[in-house]
Amino acid sequence: MPVSLADYGVAIFALGSITWVIVSVFGPKRNNQDLVKVISDNTRALTELSTLVRQQTELLRQQSEMIAELRLEVARKDGRTM
């Protein structure tokens, strides 16, 4: 009978490992073509997403420059400097 919390952790880890091995060996086999298709689709989606993030970053940079220019212009019209 386990006497400490660590003993319970070791027992749960051992049972989980045994279960994983049994499921891996005797469980249903996956088709590798499906895995290749999923990886390909995910790669394409991540590439498109990174392109969109770059575009958004550029737009935000441009907008911040425009805002800074507008603030400077307003400050000049008001006769003060920022």
TISEPA-673183 format. One record per residue (C-alpha): y, x, z; residue in one letter. Coordinates in nm, 2 decimals. Layout:
v,u,w,marlo
Y,X,Z,A
...
end
This chain:
v,u,w,marlo
0.00,0.00,0.00,M
0.34,0.15,-0.11,P
0.56,0.24,0.19,V
0.89,0.31,0.02,S
1.11,0.19,-0.26,L
1.03,0.50,-0.46,A
0.66,0.41,-0.45,D
0.74,0.06,-0.59,Y
0.94,0.23,-0.87,G
0.66,0.46,-0.96,V
0.41,0.17,-0.97,A
0.64,-0.04,-1.19,I
0.70,0.25,-1.43,F
0.32,0.32,-1.45,A
0.24,-0.05,-1.52,L
0.52,-0.07,-1.78,G
0.39,0.25,-1.95,S
0.04,0.12,-1.96,I
0.16,-0.21,-2.11,T
0.36,-0.04,-2.37,W
0.07,0.18,-2.48,V
-0.16,-0.13,-2.50,I
0.09,-0.33,-2.70,V
0.16,-0.03,-2.93,S
-0.20,0.04,-3.01,V
-0.34,-0.32,-3.03,F
-0.03,-0.51,-3.12,G
0.06,-0.64,-3.47,P
0.15,-0.37,-3.72,K
0.49,-0.39,-3.89,R
0.55,-0.35,-4.26,N
0.74,-0.03,-4.32,N
0.91,-0.18,-4.62,Q
1.09,-0.43,-4.40,D
1.20,-0.14,-4.18,L
1.34,0.05,-4.48,V
1.52,-0.26,-4.60,K
1.67,-0.32,-4.25,V
1.79,0.04,-4.22,I
1.94,0.03,-4.57,S
2.12,-0.29,-4.50,D
2.25,-0.16,-4.17,N
2.37,0.16,-4.33,T
2.55,-0.03,-4.60,R
2.71,-0.27,-4.34,A
2.82,0.02,-4.12,L
2.97,0.20,-4.42,T
3.17,-0.11,-4.52,E
3.28,-0.16,-4.15,L
3.40,0.20,-4.12,S
3.60,0.16,-4.44,T
3.76,-0.15,-4.31,L
3.84,0.02,-3.98,V
4.01,0.30,-4.17,R
4.22,0.05,-4.37,Q
4.32,-0.13,-4.06,Q
4.42,0.19,-3.89,T
4.64,0.29,-4.18,E
4.80,-0.06,-4.18,L
4.87,-0.03,-3.81,L
5.02,0.31,-3.86,R
5.25,0.18,-4.14,Q
5.35,-0.11,-3.93,Q
5.44,0.11,-3.63,S
5.65,0.33,-3.86,E
5.83,0.02,-3.99,M
5.89,-0.11,-3.64,I
6.04,0.23,-3.54,A
6.27,0.23,-3.84,E
6.38,-0.13,-3.76,L
6.46,-0.03,-3.40,R
6.66,0.26,-3.52,L
6.85,0.05,-3.77,E
6.92,-0.21,-3.50,V
7.04,0.06,-3.26,A
7.27,0.20,-3.53,R
7.42,-0.14,-3.60,K
7.48,-0.19,-3.23,D
7.65,0.14,-3.20,G
7.40,0.29,-2.96,R
7.11,0.54,-3.00,T
6.76,0.52,-2.88,M
end
